[in-house]
Structures are given as structure tokens and as C-alpha cells.
Amino acid sequence: MQFCQKCGAILVPKKMEKGKLQSCSCGYKIKTKQPNLVLNERVAKKGKIEVISQNIEISPKIKEECPECGNKMAYYWTLQTRAGDEAETRFFECTKCHHRWRSYK
């Protein structure tokens, strides 16, 4: 196996009419007398992936009262729903009852 002199990547064998050529994606080429290499890769199956819990908290929490159940904690995220020169819209989801609401502040 040979490596590119310019970028260090693995040279890939190419067939030519007169001889053999190895080339790189950066444009570097070299003629060689070595036989073309065949690269094989196998991935062994280890088994099934078991999902232990699907309740993964990915959004940050904030102290915000839920209008439905009165819970004091909510997940929040922001999106730009209006023109670029206006404030983002804040979205909330109650950590207890999962009610969703938004704020345009």
C-alpha cells in the first residue's frame, strides 16, 4: 500500500492501457509495477442493539409555570418564526404533563 506524497492519503489503483497507475483524489499520480490491490472490508454482526429507555432529555430546563397543570419547570427551545430583525419565538414543554406553549417576548 502506498501513500500520496502531497496529502498523505492512500493511493487507489487505476488500470491503464500500458502499465498500472495509482492515483489520489488530490491529483497526484504514480506509475507502479506492483499488481493492483484489492481492498476488502467485513463488518461482523455483534447482535441486536437494545433500547433501554426512550425518555432522553435533550432540551434545557427553565423555571416557567405551565398554564395547564401549574408545574414550575419546563423544557425550552427557540426558533426564528418571524422576520430576521424580530425576536425569536420561545417554545416550552411542561416536564410533568408535556403541554406545549409559546412566548413571543
C-alpha positions in Angstrom: 0.0 0.0 0.0 1.4 3.4 -1.0 0.5 6.9 0.2 0.3 10.2 -1.6 3.4 12.4 -1.5 1.2 15.6 -1.4 -1.6 14.9 1.1 -0.8 11.5 2.7 -4.0 9.7 1.6 -4.0 6.1 0.4 -3.3 5.8 -3.3 -6.0 4.0 -5.2 -5.1 1.6 -8.0 -6.2 2.5 -11.5 -5.8 0.5 -14.7 -4.2 2.0 -17.8 -3.6 0.6 -21.3 0.2 0.5 -20.8 1.1 -0.4 -17.2 -0.5 0.4 -13.9 -1.3 3.6 -12.2 -2.1 4.6 -8.6 -3.8 7.9 -8.0 -5.1 10.2 -5.3 -8.1 12.4 -5.1 -5.8 15.5 -4.9 -4.5 14.7 -8.4 -1.2 13.1 -7.5 -0.4 10.0 -9.8 2.4 7.5 -9.8 3.2 4.6 -12.2 3.9 1.3 -10.4 4.9 -2.3 -11.3 3.0 -3.7 -8.4 -0.1 -5.7 -9.0 -3.4 -3.9 -8.4 -4.5 -4.3 -4.8 -8.0 -5.4 -3.8 -9.3 -3.9 -0.6 -12.0 -5.8 1.3 -13.8 -4.9 4.4 -16.1 -7.0 6.6 -18.3 -5.9 9.4 -19.1 -8.6 11.9 -22.6 -8.7 13.4 -22.3 -8.4 17.1 -26.0 -8.7 17.9 -29.0 -6.5 18.4 -29.0 -3.1 20.0 -31.3 -2.9 22.9 -33.0 0.4 23.7 -33.1 0.7 27.5 -35.0 4.0 27.8 -36.5 6.3 25.2 -37.1 9.2 27.6 -33.9 11.2 26.9 -33.9 14.8 28.0 -32.2 16.8 25.2 -33.7 20.2 25.8 -32.6 22.5 28.6 -34.9 23.2 31.6 -36.1 26.6 32.8 -38.3 27.8 35.6 -41.6 28.5 33.8 -45.1 27.8 35.1 -47.2 25.5 33.0 -50.6 27.1 32.1 -52.3 23.7 32.2 -51.1 22.0 35.4 -49.2 24.7 37.3 -45.9 22.8 37.3 -42.9 25.2 37.7 -40.4 23.5 35.3 -40.4 23.3 31.5 -38.1 22.4 28.7 -37.5 25.2 26.3 -36.1 25.9 22.8 -36.2 28.9 20.4 -36.9 29.2 16.7 -36.9 32.2 14.3 -40.5 32.1 13.2 -40.8 35.8 12.0 -38.6 38.2 10.1 -34.9 38.2 10.9 -34.9 41.6 12.6 -37.6 40.4 15.2 -37.0 38.4 18.3 -37.1 34.6 18.3 -40.1 32.7 19.4 -39.6 30.7 22.7 -41.3 27.3 22.9 -41.9 25.5 26.2 -43.0 21.9 27.1 -44.1 21.1 30.7 -41.8 18.5 32.3 -44.9 17.0 34.1 -47.9 17.0 31.7 -46.0 17.6 28.4 -48.3 20.5 27.5 -46.6 22.8 24.9 -47.0 26.6 24.5 -45.0 29.5 23.1 -43.9 33.0 24.1 -43.3 35.9 21.6 -41.3 38.1 24.1 
